[in-house]
Amino acid sequence: ALQSPSLPTKDKAKIIAALAYLIFPLDLISDTLPVVGIADDTALLFALFRLFVTIDDSVRTQAREKARWWFGE
């Protein structure tokens, strides 16, 4: 998706930010706080879901092919 010229720069930035958040070992809000701690993770998943809807089928097909190449089938 990052290589697709049809995906807006704003959406590419969201993908990079989400990957960085997943790699970074600390949460923005600790998950030890009852409801608030999970809210940031839920917001991230919701944002990624909304972004996934905007990605076109050609990008999804390329991603599936790359995943098969990496992991086999």
Backbone torsions as a table, in degrees:
resi	resn	phi	psi	omega
1	ALA	NA	-34.0	-179.7
2	LEU	-66.5	-25.0	-179.1
3	GLN	-88.9	-9.2	-177.1
4	SER	-76.0	124.6	177.7
5	PRO	-71.1	-17.4	-178.9
6	SER	-81.4	-15.8	-179.7
7	LEU	-83.6	125.5	-179.1
8	PRO	-61.1	151.6	-179.6
9	THR	-58.0	-36.9	179.1
10	LYS	-59.6	-42.1	179.7
11	ASP	-70.6	-35.1	176.0
12	LYS	-63.7	-39.1	177.6
13	ALA	-64.3	-36.7	178.0
14	LYS	-64.1	-40.4	178.9
15	ILE	-63.4	-46.3	179.9
16	ILE	-62.4	-42.6	179.6
17	ALA	-64.4	-40.4	179.4
18	ALA	-65.5	-42.3	177.5
19	LEU	-63.5	-42.1	178.5
20	ALA	-62.9	-40.1	179.4
21	TYR	-64.5	-39.3	179.3
22	LEU	-69.6	-33.9	-179.0
23	ILE	-78.9	-35.8	-178.1
24	PHE	-65.7	131.1	-172.4
25	PRO	-73.7	-11.5	-177.6
26	LEU	-111.3	143.1	174.5
27	ASP	-82.3	158.7	172.6
28	LEU	-65.7	-40.5	177.5
29	ILE	-126.0	128.5	-176.4
30	SER	-59.6	137.7	178.8
31	ASP	-72.9	-5.7	177.2
32	THR	-74.8	-18.2	174.6
33	LEU	-76.6	130.0	-168.0
34	PRO	-46.9	-67.5	-174.5
35	VAL	-103.4	-39.5	-175.5
36	VAL	-65.0	-33.7	-177.4
37	GLY	-65.4	-30.0	-179.8
38	ILE	-91.1	-15.0	-177.2
39	ALA	-62.7	-38.8	-179.7
40	ASP	-66.9	-38.2	177.3
41	ASP	-66.9	-40.0	178.8
42	THR	-65.6	-41.3	178.4
43	ALA	-62.6	-39.1	178.1
44	LEU	-63.9	-45.9	179.3
45	LEU	-63.1	-39.9	178.4
46	PHE	-64.1	-43.7	179.1
47	ALA	-63.2	-40.3	178.6
48	LEU	-67.3	-37.2	176.9
49	PHE	-62.8	-44.5	178.3
50	ARG	-62.7	-37.1	178.9
51	LEU	-69.2	-39.7	-180.0
52	PHE	-58.0	-35.6	-179.5
53	VAL	-65.3	-30.1	-177.3
54	THR	-82.3	-14.6	-179.0
55	ILE	-75.8	131.6	-176.4
56	ASP	-78.4	166.9	-174.1
57	ASP	-64.3	-32.4	-179.7
58	SER	-65.0	-36.9	178.2
59	VAL	-68.9	-40.6	177.9
60	ARG	-62.7	-40.3	178.8
61	THR	-64.1	-44.1	177.7
62	GLN	-62.2	-38.3	179.8
63	ALA	-66.4	-41.6	177.3
64	ARG	-62.3	-42.7	179.0
65	GLU	-63.2	-41.8	179.2
66	LYS	-66.3	-40.2	178.4
67	ALA	-64.4	-40.0	176.5
68	ARG	-64.3	-38.1	178.3
69	TRP	-64.8	-42.3	-179.5
70	TRP	-69.9	-47.2	-169.4
71	PHE	-106.8	-8.6	-178.2
72	GLY	74.4	177.9	176.4
73	GLU	-150.0	NA	NA
